[in-house]
Amino acid sequence: MGDARDRAPVTVTACPDGPLLVRGPARIVDGEGREVERRRATVALCRCGGTGIPPWCDGTHKVNGYRSGETA
């Protein structure tokens, strides 16, 4: 049985015109199914496609004009 961290809720927050913030014990995998190491409890995943450190956000969305679109 896992510890309390394994049972903690996972929250994904879409930042307006920015990354997806992932909080909690989510497992991140690449396109080939390999786990991507997380070094922080909260990580920011790139949505704009311009990052130099995929899958992580490096702030490029601020300069490349990325817009996330309308919210519901």
C-alpha positions as a Markdown table, in Angstrom:
| # | Residue | x | y | z |
|---|---|---|---|---|
| 1 | Met | 0.0 | 0.0 | 0.0 |
| 2 | Gly | 1.3 | 3.5 | -0.9 |
| 3 | Asp | 1.9 | 6.4 | 1.4 |
| 4 | Ala | -0.4 | 9.5 | 1.7 |
| 5 | Arg | 1.4 | 11.2 | -1.3 |
| 6 | Asp | 0.2 | 8.4 | -3.6 |
| 7 | Arg | -3.4 | 8.9 | -2.5 |
| 8 | Ala | -3.3 | 12.7 | -2.8 |
| 9 | Pro | -5.5 | 14.2 | -5.4 |
| 10 | Val | -4.0 | 15.3 | -8.8 |
| 11 | Thr | -5.0 | 18.7 | -10.0 |
| 12 | Val | -4.3 | 20.1 | -13.5 |
| 13 | Thr | -4.8 | 23.8 | -13.9 |
| 14 | Ala | -4.8 | 25.4 | -17.4 |
| 15 | Cys | -3.2 | 28.9 | -17.0 |
| 16 | Pro | -4.6 | 31.5 | -19.3 |
| 17 | Asp | -2.2 | 31.8 | -22.3 |
| 18 | Gly | 0.3 | 29.6 | -20.5 |
| 19 | Pro | 1.2 | 26.2 | -19.3 |
| 20 | Leu | -0.7 | 23.4 | -17.6 |
| 21 | Leu | 0.2 | 23.3 | -13.9 |
| 22 | Val | 0.1 | 19.7 | -12.5 |
| 23 | Arg | -0.1 | 19.3 | -8.8 |
| 24 | Gly | -0.1 | 15.9 | -7.0 |
| 25 | Pro | 1.3 | 12.5 | -7.8 |
| 26 | Ala | 0.6 | 12.4 | -11.5 |
| 27 | Arg | 2.8 | 10.2 | -13.6 |
| 28 | Ile | 4.1 | 12.0 | -16.7 |
| 29 | Val | 5.1 | 9.9 | -19.7 |
| 30 | Asp | 6.5 | 10.8 | -23.1 |
| 31 | Gly | 5.1 | 9.9 | -26.5 |
| 32 | Glu | 6.7 | 6.4 | -26.3 |
| 33 | Gly | 5.3 | 5.7 | -22.8 |
| 34 | Arg | 8.5 | 6.3 | -20.9 |
| 35 | Glu | 8.2 | 8.0 | -17.6 |
| 36 | Val | 9.6 | 11.6 | -17.4 |
| 37 | Glu | 11.3 | 12.3 | -14.1 |
| 38 | Arg | 9.6 | 14.9 | -12.0 |
| 39 | Arg | 11.8 | 16.9 | -9.6 |
| 40 | Arg | 9.1 | 19.1 | -8.1 |
| 41 | Ala | 5.7 | 18.5 | -6.5 |
| 42 | Thr | 4.2 | 21.0 | -9.0 |
| 43 | Val | 5.3 | 21.0 | -12.6 |
| 44 | Ala | 4.4 | 23.2 | -15.6 |
| 45 | Leu | 3.8 | 21.5 | -18.9 |
| 46 | Cys | 4.2 | 23.5 | -22.1 |
| 47 | Arg | 1.1 | 24.0 | -24.2 |
| 48 | Cys | 2.6 | 26.5 | -26.8 |
| 49 | Gly | 5.0 | 24.0 | -28.4 |
| 50 | Gly | 7.9 | 26.5 | -28.2 |
| 51 | Thr | 9.7 | 25.3 | -25.1 |
| 52 | Gly | 13.4 | 24.4 | -25.2 |
| 53 | Ile | 13.0 | 21.9 | -22.4 |
| 54 | Pro | 10.0 | 19.7 | -23.4 |
| 55 | Pro | 7.7 | 18.7 | -21.8 |
| 56 | Trp | 8.3 | 21.5 | -19.3 |
| 57 | Cys | 7.3 | 25.1 | -19.8 |
| 58 | Asp | 10.3 | 27.6 | -20.0 |
| 59 | Gly | 8.2 | 30.8 | -20.4 |
| 60 | Thr | 8.5 | 30.9 | -24.2 |
| 61 | His | 4.7 | 31.4 | -24.5 |
| 62 | Lys | 5.2 | 35.0 | -23.2 |
| 63 | Val | 7.3 | 35.9 | -26.3 |
| 64 | Asn | 5.8 | 33.7 | -29.1 |
| 65 | Gly | 2.2 | 35.1 | -28.8 |
| 66 | Tyr | 0.6 | 31.9 | -27.6 |
| 67 | Arg | -3.1 | 32.2 | -26.8 |
| 68 | Ser | -5.0 | 29.4 | -25.2 |
| 69 | Gly | -8.4 | 30.5 | -26.5 |
| 70 | Glu | -11.7 | 31.2 | -24.9 |
| 71 | Thr | -12.6 | 29.6 | -21.6 |
| 72 | Ala | -16.0 | 27.9 | -20.9 |
